[in-house]
Structure formats: structure tokens, C-alpha cells
């Protein structure tokens, strides 16, 4: 039966690589207005969906209110990917 090769142990520890801040795009923290807009879009989306099903919005229950609410929530979540 064949025998597997033995691993050669290295006596020196592995060297760590230092990452510079420019590797991540030194942009700084998000502004307060960005956070407010991001949160507002998600809250408005949920509110639009809930009000649609409570028939408070003009017209009867409409799929356009549902899609608009989901779109607002989606844009809010996309904005969270750029949040710093």
C-alpha cells in the first residue's frame, strides 16, 4: 500500500501581511443624512405596504403600492452596502 508524503515542518512562523488603509478606499464614515435617508426609505416602504393592505391609500388594494413599497425597501437595503 502506498505511503503518503510527510509534511515538512517549518521552524519559522508565518509572516503577516499588513494591509494599508488605501486597500479599502479610505472614505471615512457615512454622513448622518445618508443614514437618515437609508432608514427613511426602508420605513416608508414598510409603511406603504401596511397602508396598502389597510386600504388607507387612495384606490383599493393595488399591486403597484406593494411593488413601490418593496422597491423602497430594496433601495434602502442596497444603501446599507455602502454604509460605513
Order of alpha helices (4+ residues) and beta strands (2+ residues): alpha-alpha
